[in-house]
Amino acid sequence: MPVQIATAAPVAHAALLGLGVYRPRRVVPNAEIVERIDSSDEWIRTRSGIEARHWAEPDETIVSMSTAAAADALAAAGVTAQQIDAVILATSSQMVLGPSAGAVVATELGMHDTAAFDVSAGCAGFCYALANGANLVRAGQARHVLVIGVERLSDLLDRDDRTCAFIFADGAGAVVVGPSDAEGIGPVAWGSDGSQTAAIKQDKDFQQYFAEVAEAEATGGTTVRPYIRMNGTAVFRWAVTFLEKACRDALDQAGLTVEDLDAFVPHQANSRITDALVRALHMPENIAVARDIAETGNTSAASIPMAMEQLLRSGAAQPGDTALLLGFGAGLAYAGQVVKLPAIA
């Protein structure tokens, strides 16, 4: 008789059990940025909706911010670190290739022999990580998964770049995903378009940078470190023409319509993109729309959980409400799913 390989026992449903965030101490208003980019507070607000953002201090690292957000998520979920079977951390600004930030965070939280890995999917990273976490739970590979989105994008900013310097910011958000009696995380609608990598990218890879450094040392010249660059027009055009379909795909896969939603939590890229999506989807006025960008800026992979927390903290939405999440950005990549909003600490 052929040898039979056993499989884990699946569970029917997964849900967000708890949410926590970390916002860096330093608040940077537009007034601190405008002179170097020859701009104005009014221009930044009009172009992006941003009034201020948080930039991390030296001690507020990818690991420390993630650990703080995760601790609050565990408390909100009523789950201990020892009950977590896997950690999935999404980021684009971890400045080392290894070890994974997720593994270090797991240890910082007191976990032992816990699976942990990082995901790089730009501003869609959290939703990518969430989809994988939910599938691990449903497949029976993990009972509880800690999903984290975190960025220190201030490390990658050219403070004189008028296209980017006012947009990107720092922070962390985390959720605990676990089994549920009813479905709390809908199927993911996701995809990417690698032909548009120039829309948001690091302007040189590190191999190129190291070669430039070596040449500068040999010739007495200078070089410029890599920075994040963005073609805002290209991103805006893609977002407002393509992402309506992504939203509708996520709703269709969840068996719902726009009218069934209580809240909409898009990636906090630009307030004009949010407004365009709300119009394109014909969202009823009673749906709470996350607009955390005004005080938080664009925190890429941390954006969705931080915006969820702000919506819940303000009382505009409640735990258990039905929300559409949509992450999108560098790649260009997108991911969206319908969820039931979790508890917060």
C-alpha positions as CSV (number, residue, x, y, z in Angstrom):
1,M,0.0,0.0,0.0
2,P,1.4,3.5,-0.9
3,V,2.5,5.6,2.1
4,Q,-0.1,8.2,2.9
5,I,1.0,11.7,4.0
6,A,-1.2,13.1,6.8
7,T,-2.4,16.7,6.5
8,A,-3.3,19.4,9.0
9,A,-7.0,19.6,10.0
10,P,-8.4,22.7,8.4
11,V,-10.8,25.2,10.0
12,A,-13.8,26.8,8.3
13,H,-13.3,30.4,9.1
14,A,-10.7,33.0,10.1
15,A,-11.1,36.5,11.6
16,L,-9.2,39.5,12.9
17,L,-9.2,39.1,16.6
18,G,-7.2,42.2,17.8
19,L,-5.5,45.3,16.4
20,G,-2.6,47.4,17.7
21,V,-0.6,50.3,16.3
22,Y,2.5,52.4,17.0
23,R,2.8,56.0,16.0
24,P,6.3,57.5,16.3
25,R,6.7,60.3,18.9
26,R,7.9,63.0,16.5
27,V,5.1,64.8,14.7
28,V,6.3,66.7,11.6
29,P,3.9,69.4,10.3
30,N,4.0,70.6,6.7
31,A,5.7,73.8,8.0
32,E,8.9,71.8,8.7
33,I,9.1,70.5,5.1
34,V,8.0,73.3,2.8
35,E,11.1,75.4,2.7
36,R,13.4,72.6,1.4
37,I,11.0,71.6,-1.4
38,D,10.0,75.2,-2.3
39,S,6.4,74.5,-1.5
40,S,3.6,75.6,0.9
41,D,1.2,74.0,3.4
42,E,-1.7,74.8,1.1
43,W,0.0,73.1,-1.8
44,I,0.7,69.9,0.1
45,R,-2.8,69.7,1.6
46,T,-4.4,70.3,-1.8
47,R,-2.2,67.7,-3.6
48,S,-2.3,65.0,-0.9
49,G,-4.6,65.8,2.0
50,I,-1.6,65.6,4.4
51,E,-1.3,68.1,7.2
52,A,1.4,66.3,9.3
53,R,3.2,63.0,9.5
54,H,5.2,61.0,12.1
55,W,8.9,60.4,11.5
56,A,10.7,57.9,13.7
57,E,13.5,58.8,16.1
58,P,16.7,56.7,16.1
59,D,15.4,54.4,18.8
60,E,12.1,53.8,17.0
61,T,13.2,51.0,14.8
62,I,11.4,48.5,12.5
63,V,11.6,45.9,15.3
64,S,10.7,48.2,18.2
65,M,7.7,49.8,16.5
66,S,6.5,46.3,15.4
67,T,6.9,44.9,18.8
68,A,4.9,47.7,20.4
69,A,2.1,47.4,17.9
70,A,2.0,43.6,18.2
71,A,1.9,43.8,22.0
72,D,-1.3,45.9,21.8
73,A,-2.8,43.6,19.2
74,L,-2.2,40.6,21.4
75,A,-3.8,42.4,24.3
76,A,-6.8,43.4,22.3
77,A,-7.2,39.8,21.0
78,G,-6.8,38.3,24.5
79,V,-4.1,36.0,23.0
80,T,-0.6,35.4,24.5
81,A,2.6,35.5,22.6
82,Q,2.9,31.7,23.3
83,Q,-0.3,31.1,21.4
84,I,1.1,32.6,18.2
85,D,2.2,30.0,15.6
86,A,3.5,32.3,12.9
87,V,4.6,35.9,12.4
88,I,4.3,37.6,9.0
89,L,5.8,41.0,8.7
90,A,5.3,43.3,5.7
91,T,7.8,46.1,5.1
92,S,9.7,47.8,2.3
93,S,12.1,49.7,4.6
94,Q,14.0,47.1,6.5
95,M,17.6,48.1,5.7
96,V,19.2,44.7,6.2
97,L,18.6,41.5,4.1
98,G,18.7,39.2,7.1
99,P,17.6,38.0,9.6
100,S,13.9,38.7,8.9
101,A,12.5,41.4,11.0
102,G,9.6,39.1,11.8
103,A,11.9,36.6,13.5
104,V,13.5,39.2,15.7
105,V,10.1,40.6,16.6
106,A,8.9,37.1,17.6
107,T,11.8,36.8,19.9
108,E,11.3,40.3,21.4
109,L,7.7,39.3,22.2
110,G,9.0,36.2,24.1
111,M,8.0,33.6,21.4
112,H,10.1,30.5,21.0
113,D,10.5,28.3,17.9
114,T,7.8,30.3,16.1
115,A,7.7,30.5,12.3
116,A,8.4,34.0,11.1
117,F,9.1,35.7,7.8
118,D,8.9,39.0,6.0
119,V,6.8,40.1,2.9
120,S,7.8,42.8,0.5
121,A,4.8,44.0,-1.6
122,G,5.0,47.8,-1.1
123,C,1.9,49.5,0.1
124,A,-0.1,46.4,-0.6
125,G,2.1,44.5,1.8
126,F,-0.2,44.3,4.8
127,C,-3.1,43.0,2.7
128,Y,-0.8,40.4,1.1
129,A,0.4,39.3,4.6
130,L,-3.1,39.2,5.9
131,A,-4.2,36.9,3.0
132,N,-1.4,34.5,3.8
133,G,-2.1,34.6,7.5
134,A,-5.7,33.9,7.0
135,N,-4.9,31.0,4.7
136,L,-2.5,29.5,7.2
137,V,-5.3,29.5,9.8
138,R,-7.9,28.0,7.5
139,A,-5.5,25.3,6.3
140,G,-4.8,24.3,9.9
141,Q,-1.1,25.2,9.6
142,A,-1.4,27.8,12.4
143,R,-4.1,28.5,14.9
144,H,-3.0,32.1,15.5
145,V,-1.0,34.3,13.2
146,L,0.5,37.7,14.0
147,V,0.4,40.0,10.9
148,I,2.4,43.2,11.0
149,G,2.8,46.1,8.6
150,V,5.7,48.5,9.5
151,E,7.8,51.2,7.8
152,R,10.6,53.7,8.4
153,L,10.2,55.4,5.1
154,S,11.9,58.6,6.4
155,D,15.2,56.6,6.0
156,L,14.6,56.5,2.3
157,L,13.5,60.1,1.7
158,D,15.4,62.7,-0.2
159,R,14.3,65.7,1.9
160,D,14.8,68.0,-1.2
161,D,12.6,65.9,-3.5
162,R,9.4,67.9,-4.1
163,T,7.6,64.8,-5.4
164,C,8.2,62.6,-2.3
165,A,9.5,64.5,0.7
166,F,6.1,65.4,2.0
167,I,4.3,62.1,1.4
168,F,6.0,59.2,3.2
169,A,6.1,58.5,6.9
170,D,6.7,55.9,9.6
171,G,4.7,53.7,11.9
172,A,3.5,50.2,12.6
173,G,0.2,48.2,12.8
174,A,-0.5,44.6,13.8
175,V,-3.4,42.2,13.9
176,V,-3.9,38.8,15.4
177,V,-5.6,36.4,13.0
178,G,-7.3,33.3,14.4
179,P,-10.1,30.8,14.0
180,S,-13.7,32.0,14.1
181,D,-17.3,30.6,14.1
182,A,-18.2,32.9,11.2
183,E,-16.0,34.2,8.3
184,G,-14.2,37.4,9.2
185,I,-11.8,37.7,6.3
186,G,-13.0,37.4,2.8
187,P,-11.1,36.0,-0.2
188,V,-8.3,38.3,-1.4
189,A,-8.5,40.0,-4.8
190,W,-4.8,40.7,-5.7
191,G,-2.4,41.2,-8.5
192,S,0.5,43.2,-9.8
193,D,1.9,44.9,-12.9
194,G,5.6,44.8,-13.1
195,S,5.7,46.8,-16.3
196,Q,5.0,49.9,-14.1
197,T,7.9,49.5,-11.6
198,A,9.2,53.0,-12.5
199,A,6.1,54.5,-11.0
200,I,7.4,54.0,-7.4
201,K,10.9,52.6,-6.9
202,Q,14.2,52.9,-5.2
203,D,16.2,54.9,-7.7
204,K,19.3,52.7,-7.7
205,D,20.0,49.2,-6.4
206,F,22.7,48.7,-3.8
207,Q,25.0,46.9,-6.2
208,Q,25.0,50.0,-8.4
209,Y,25.5,52.2,-5.3
210,F,28.4,50.2,-4.1
211,A,30.0,50.5,-7.5
212,E,29.6,54.2,-7.4
213,V,31.1,54.4,-3.9
214,A,34.1,52.4,-5.1
215,E,34.6,54.7,-8.1
216,A,34.2,57.8,-5.9
217,E,36.9,56.5,-3.5
218,A,39.2,55.9,-6.4
219,T,38.7,59.2,-8.1
220,G,38.0,61.5,-5.2
221,G,34.4,62.1,-6.4
222,T,31.1,61.9,-4.6
223,T,28.0,59.7,-4.8
224,V,24.4,59.9,-3.7
225,R,22.8,57.1,-1.7
226,P,19.6,55.4,-3.0
227,Y,16.3,57.1,-2.4
228,I,12.6,56.3,-3.0
229,R,11.2,58.1,-6.1
230,M,7.7,58.3,-7.3
231,N,5.8,59.4,-10.5
232,G,2.7,60.6,-8.8
233,T,0.8,61.2,-12.0
234,A,1.4,57.6,-13.2
235,V,0.3,56.2,-9.8
236,F,-2.8,58.4,-9.7
237,R,-3.8,57.4,-13.2
238,W,-3.4,53.7,-12.4
239,A,-5.2,54.0,-9.1
240,V,-8.3,55.8,-10.3
241,T,-8.7,53.7,-13.5
242,F,-7.9,50.2,-12.2
243,L,-8.6,49.9,-8.5
244,E,-12.4,50.2,-8.8
245,K,-12.3,46.8,-10.4
246,A,-10.1,45.5,-7.6
247,C,-12.6,46.7,-5.0
248,R,-15.5,45.1,-6.9
249,D,-13.6,41.8,-7.3
250,A,-13.1,41.7,-3.5
251,L,-16.7,42.4,-2.8
252,D,-17.9,39.8,-5.4
253,Q,-15.6,37.1,-3.9
254,A,-17.1,37.9,-0.4
255,G,-20.6,37.7,-1.8
256,L,-21.4,41.3,-0.9
257,T,-22.2,44.7,-2.5
258,V,-21.0,48.2,-1.6
259,E,-24.3,48.7,0.2
260,D,-23.4,45.9,2.7
261,L,-20.3,47.8,3.9
262,D,-20.0,49.8,7.1
263,A,-16.5,51.1,6.4
264,F,-13.9,51.5,3.6
265,V,-10.2,51.4,4.5
266,P,-8.1,52.2,1.5
267,H,-4.3,52.6,1.6
268,Q,-3.6,56.1,2.7
269,A,-1.8,57.2,-0.4
270,N,-3.5,60.4,-1.4
271,S,-6.9,61.9,-0.3
272,R,-7.7,62.5,-4.0
273,I,-7.4,58.8,-4.8
274,T,-9.6,58.0,-1.9
275,D,-12.2,60.5,-3.1
276,A,-12.1,59.1,-6.6
277,L,-12.6,55.5,-5.4
278,V,-15.5,56.6,-3.2
279,R,-17.2,58.3,-6.2
280,A,-16.4,55.4,-8.6
281,L,-17.9,52.8,-6.3
282,H,-21.0,55.0,-5.5
283,M,-20.5,54.5,-1.8
284,P,-23.5,55.5,0.3
285,E,-22.8,58.5,2.6
286,N,-23.3,56.3,5.7
287,I,-20.1,54.3,5.0
288,A,-17.2,55.4,7.2
289,V,-14.1,56.2,5.1
290,A,-10.7,56.1,6.6
291,R,-8.8,59.4,6.2
292,D,-5.8,58.8,8.4
293,I,-3.5,60.3,5.8
294,A,-4.2,63.9,7.2
295,E,-2.2,63.3,10.4
296,T,-0.2,60.2,9.5
297,G,0.9,60.5,5.9
298,N,1.6,57.6,3.7
299,T,3.1,54.7,5.8
300,S,3.0,52.1,3.0
301,A,2.7,48.6,4.5
302,A,1.6,50.1,7.9
303,S,-1.1,52.3,6.3
304,I,-4.1,49.9,6.4
305,P,-3.8,48.8,10.1
306,M,-3.1,52.3,11.2
307,A,-6.1,53.7,9.3
308,M,-8.3,50.9,10.7
309,E,-7.2,51.8,14.2
310,Q,-7.9,55.5,13.7
311,L,-11.4,54.7,12.4
312,L,-12.2,52.5,15.4
313,R,-10.5,54.9,17.9
314,S,-12.6,57.8,16.6
315,G,-15.9,55.9,16.9
316,A,-16.6,56.3,13.2
317,A,-16.6,52.4,13.0
318,Q,-17.1,49.7,15.6
319,P,-15.5,46.2,16.1
320,G,-17.5,43.7,14.1
321,D,-18.4,46.2,11.3
322,T,-17.9,45.0,7.8
323,A,-15.1,46.9,6.0
324,L,-13.4,46.7,2.6
325,L,-9.6,47.0,2.8
326,L,-7.6,47.9,-0.2
327,G,-3.8,48.2,-0.4
328,F,-2.0,49.4,-3.5
329,G,1.3,50.8,-4.6
330,A,4.9,49.9,-5.5
331,G,5.0,46.9,-7.8
332,L,2.6,48.1,-9.0
333,A,0.7,45.7,-6.7
334,Y,-2.7,45.6,-5.1
335,A,-4.6,43.5,-2.7
336,G,-8.1,43.9,-1.1
337,Q,-10.4,41.9,1.1
338,V,-13.6,42.3,3.0
339,V,-13.2,41.9,6.8
340,K,-15.0,42.2,10.0
341,L,-13.2,44.9,12.0
342,P,-11.3,43.7,15.1
343,A,-11.2,44.9,18.7
344,I,-8.5,47.5,19.7
345,A,-6.7,47.7,23.0
